[in-house]
């Protein structure tokens, strides 16, 4: 009788150990395959703190560096970096997942080695080895770069402007923003503004303090900087603007100096800084005015203020 009790207790202990083992295994599998992440696989994450690196599980297993955007499609990560594009297959086997052996699941296509901006470049010219990919993968890349309906979107996805220019994922820095990137040289050329539009083969970008026109016909970039466009000028409660005006002017000057340091060499001196808003064409002025008004009206804390009873060109001519 006592022997039966001993066997019974042994059976209970073994069953309990098996149950604990299964529970631990389920938890491990859950964190490997799910977890909290912006991607379907919880083990994959994008770290803005480490040069926008895309990682698998930890920093020792890097998928890509200097990431511009990531589009998740059919259990694959189609990522864009400053040096090329890549595809990471999330269907990693359990054994490889356990051993963190991920190299065979990652395909990288380097960009063209260009020193100056390649306006109006094709996708095949920008990434010469893209032809080595499967047809289905090439189709997805075409949709990512050219699909106006933005079929593939997500927290870390970007937006096409017109090659070679692309908008990065939204960065969670001190001031949240997206970057405008020249993919042909792997260079960040500015910030994605509050309002923007592609018209007449030119891209118009409105930032508070700065107006930019990327002219694809002229293969040039035009920029105009003005303290009068600082966001504080349109603040409903602008009592503290005078106190912050010097700071705002200094920040705008930093942006201007950075542009002057980077862009002339990229554009073969086709980076033109305008000293007056009136140097833009009438079409450009009307376009920027519409963007400026939308930028102000789309923010509850702002008011038209100086644009209430005059046009943008009148205001900037004062």
C-alpha positions in Angstrom: 0.0 0.0 0.0 2.8 2.4 0.9 4.6 1.4 -2.3 1.5 2.4 -4.3 1.5 5.8 -2.5 5.2 6.3 -3.4 4.5 5.5 -7.1 1.5 7.9 -7.0 3.6 10.7 -5.6 6.4 10.1 -8.1 3.8 10.2 -10.9 2.4 13.5 -9.6 5.9 15.0 -9.4 6.8 13.8 -12.9 3.5 15.2 -14.2 4.1 18.5 -12.5 7.6 18.7 -13.9 6.3 18.0 -17.4 3.6 20.6 -17.0 6.2 23.2 -15.8 8.4 22.3 -18.8 5.6 22.7 -21.2 4.6 26.0 -19.7 8.1 27.3 -20.0 8.4 26.1 -23.6 5.1 27.8 -24.4 6.3 31.1 -22.9 9.5 30.9 -24.8 7.7 30.2 -28.1 5.3 33.0 -27.4 8.2 35.5 -27.0 10.0 34.1 -30.0 7.0 34.2 -32.4 4.8 37.0 -30.9 5.8 39.5 -28.3 5.2 43.2 -28.2 6.6 44.8 -31.4 5.7 46.9 -34.4 6.2 43.8 -36.5 4.4 40.4 -36.6 7.5 38.8 -35.0 8.0 40.2 -31.6 11.7 39.4 -31.7 12.2 42.0 -34.5 12.5 45.7 -33.6 13.8 49.0 -35.0 16.0 51.0 -32.7 16.3 54.7 -33.5 18.9 55.1 -30.8 21.3 52.9 -32.6 21.6 54.5 -36.0 18.1 53.3 -36.9 19.2 49.7 -36.8 16.8 46.8 -37.5 17.5 44.0 -35.1 16.5 40.4 -34.5 16.1 39.7 -30.8 19.2 41.7 -29.7 21.9 44.1 -30.9 24.3 41.2 -31.7 21.9 40.1 -34.5 21.5 43.1 -36.8 19.4 42.8 -39.9 20.3 46.3 -41.3 21.7 49.6 -40.3 20.7 53.2 -41.3 17.1 52.1 -42.0 14.9 54.6 -43.8 11.7 52.6 -43.8 10.3 49.1 -43.3 7.3 47.6 -45.1 5.9 44.3 -43.8 4.4 42.2 -46.6 3.4 38.5 -46.5 5.7 37.7 -43.6 8.6 39.5 -45.1 10.3 42.8 -44.2 11.0 44.9 -47.3 13.4 47.5 -45.8 15.1 50.6 -47.3 18.4 51.9 -46.0 20.8 54.6 -46.9 23.0 52.1 -48.7 20.4 49.9 -50.4 17.3 47.8 -50.0 16.8 44.4 -48.5 14.3 41.6 -47.8 14.2 39.7 -44.5 12.1 36.5 -44.5 10.3 36.3 -41.1 9.6 32.6 -41.6 12.7 31.6 -39.6 12.8 27.9 -38.6 12.5 27.1 -34.9 16.0 25.8 -34.7 17.5 28.8 -36.5 15.3 31.1 -34.3 16.6 29.3 -31.2 20.2 29.7 -32.4 19.6 33.1 -33.8 21.0 32.1 -37.2 19.4 34.6 -39.4 21.9 35.4 -42.2 20.4 33.0 -44.7 17.0 34.8 -44.3 18.3 38.2 -45.3 18.9 39.4 -48.9 20.5 42.8 -49.5 20.7 44.8 -52.7 23.2 47.7 -52.6 22.3 51.0 -54.3 24.2 52.6 -57.1 27.5 54.1 -56.0 26.7 57.8 -56.8 28.3 60.9 -55.4 25.8 63.4 -56.8 22.0 63.2 -56.8 20.6 61.1 -59.7 17.4 62.9 -60.7 14.7 60.9 -62.5 16.5 57.6 -62.0 14.7 54.3 -62.5 14.4 51.6 -59.9 16.6 49.3 -61.9 19.3 52.0 -62.2 19.1 52.9 -58.6 19.5 49.2 -57.5 21.3 47.5 -60.3 21.0 44.0 -58.8 17.3 44.1 -58.1 16.8 41.9 -61.2 18.3 39.0 -59.2 15.1 38.9 -57.0 12.1 36.8 -57.7 9.4 38.4 -59.9 7.0 38.6 -56.9 9.5 40.5 -54.8 10.3 42.9 -57.7 6.6 43.6 -58.1 6.3 44.5 -54.4 9.3 46.8 -54.6 7.6 48.5 -57.5 4.4 48.9 -55.5 6.4 50.3 -52.5 8.1 52.9 -54.6 5.4 53.8 -57.1 2.0 52.8 -55.7 0.1 56.1 -55.1 -2.4 54.3 -52.9 0.3 53.4 -50.4 -0.9 49.8 -50.2 1.9 48.8 -47.8 1.7 51.0 -44.7 2.7 50.5 -41.1 4.3 52.3 -38.2 7.8 52.0 -39.7 6.8 52.5 -43.4 7.8 55.4 -45.5 6.4 57.3 -48.5 7.6 57.7 -52.1 8.0 61.2 -53.5 9.7 60.6 -56.8 12.9 58.6 -57.2 15.5 59.1 -55.9 13.6 61.0 -53.1 11.8 59.1 -50.3 10.3 59.9 -47.0 11.5 58.0 -44.0 9.5 56.4 -41.2 8.4 58.8 -38.4 11.2 59.3 -36.0 10.4 59.6 -32.3 13.1 62.1 -31.4 12.7 65.2 -29.3 10.5 66.6 -32.1 8.8 63.9 -34.1 9.5 64.1 -37.8 10.1 62.3 -41.0 13.2 62.8 -43.1 13.5 63.4 -46.8 16.2 61.1 -48.1 18.1 61.1 -51.4 18.4 57.4 -52.0 20.8 57.7 -54.8 23.5 59.1 -52.5 22.2 57.8 -49.2 21.9 61.3 -47.8 19.2 62.9 -45.6 18.5 66.2 -47.2 15.9 67.7 -45.0 12.7 67.1 -43.0 9.3 66.2 -44.3 7.2 69.3 -43.9 3.8 69.9 -42.5 2.3 70.2 -45.9 3.6 69.0 -49.3 2.5 68.3 -52.8 3.9 67.0 -56.1 2.8 69.3 -59.0 4.1 70.1 -62.5 7.1 67.8 -62.1 8.2 69.5 -58.9 7.8 68.7 -55.2 6.8 71.5 -52.8 7.6 71.1 -49.1 6.3 73.5 -46.5 8.1 73.6 -43.1 7.5 76.4 -40.6 10.5 78.6 -41.3 11.5 77.0 -44.6 10.1 76.5 -48.1 11.6 73.9 -50.4 11.0 73.1 -54.1 12.6 70.1 -55.6 12.4 70.7 -59.4 12.8 67.5 -61.3 12.8 69.3 -64.7 15.6 71.6 -63.7 17.3 69.0 -61.5 17.7 71.5 -58.8 16.5 72.3 -55.3 15.3 75.8 -54.3 15.0 76.8 -50.6 13.8 80.0 -48.9 14.2 80.6 -45.2 12.3 83.2 -43.2 11.8 84.0 -39.5 8.4 85.3 -40.5 7.4 81.7 -41.2 8.3 80.5 -37.7 5.4 78.6 -36.1 5.4 81.1 -33.2 4.1 83.8 -35.6 0.9 81.8 -35.9 0.4 80.7 -32.3 -2.9 81.6 -30.8 -1.2 82.3 -27.5 1.9 84.1 -28.9 2.7 86.1 -25.8 6.0 84.3 -25.3 7.1 84.4 -28.9 9.3 87.5 -28.5 11.1 85.7 -25.7 11.7 82.6 -28.0 12.4 84.6 -31.2 16.1 84.5 -30.8 16.1 80.7 -30.2 13.9 80.2 -33.3 16.1 82.3 -35.4 19.2 80.4 -34.3 17.6 77.0 -35.0 16.6 78.2 -38.5 20.1 79.4 -39.1 21.4 75.9 -38.1 19.1 74.3 -40.7 20.3 76.8 -43.4 24.0 76.2 -42.6 23.5 72.4 -42.7 21.8 72.7 -46.0 24.6 74.9 -47.4 27.1 72.4 -46.2 25.5 69.3 -47.7 23.4 70.1 -50.7 25.6 72.1 -53.1 28.0 69.2 -53.5 25.2 66.7 -54.0 23.5 68.8 -56.6 26.5 70.1 -58.6 25.8 73.6 -57.2 22.2 73.3 -58.3 21.1 74.1 -54.8 19.7 77.6 -54.9 18.9 79.7 -51.8 16.4 82.4 -52.6 16.8 85.7 -50.8 13.2 86.8 -51.5 9.9 84.9 -51.7 9.2 86.9 -54.8 12.0 85.0 -56.6 9.6 82.1 -56.9 7.3 82.0 -59.9 3.6 83.0 -59.4 2.6 79.4 -59.6 5.2 78.5 -56.9 3.9 81.4 -54.7 0.3 80.3 -55.0 1.3 76.7 -54.3 3.2 77.6 -51.1 0.4 79.9 -50.0 -2.1 77.0 -50.2 0.3 74.8 -48.3 1.0 77.4 -45.6 -2.7 78.0 -45.0 -3.4 74.3 -44.7 -0.5 73.9 -42.3 -1.9 76.5 -40.0 -5.5 75.5 -40.2 -4.7 71.8 -39.5 -3.3 72.8 -36.1 -5.8 73.7 -33.3 -3.1 75.7 -31.5 -2.5 78.0 -34.5 -4.3 80.8 -36.2 -3.8 82.5 -39.5 -2.8 85.7 -37.8 -0.7 87.7 -40.3 -2.3 85.8 -43.2 -5.8 86.6 -42.1 -6.1 89.8 -44.3 -3.2 89.5 -46.7 -1.6 87.0 -49.0 1.6 85.1 -48.2 3.5 87.1 -50.8 2.3 90.4 -49.2 3.2 89.2 -45.8 6.7 88.0 -46.8 7.3 91.3 -48.7 6.9 93.5 -45.6 
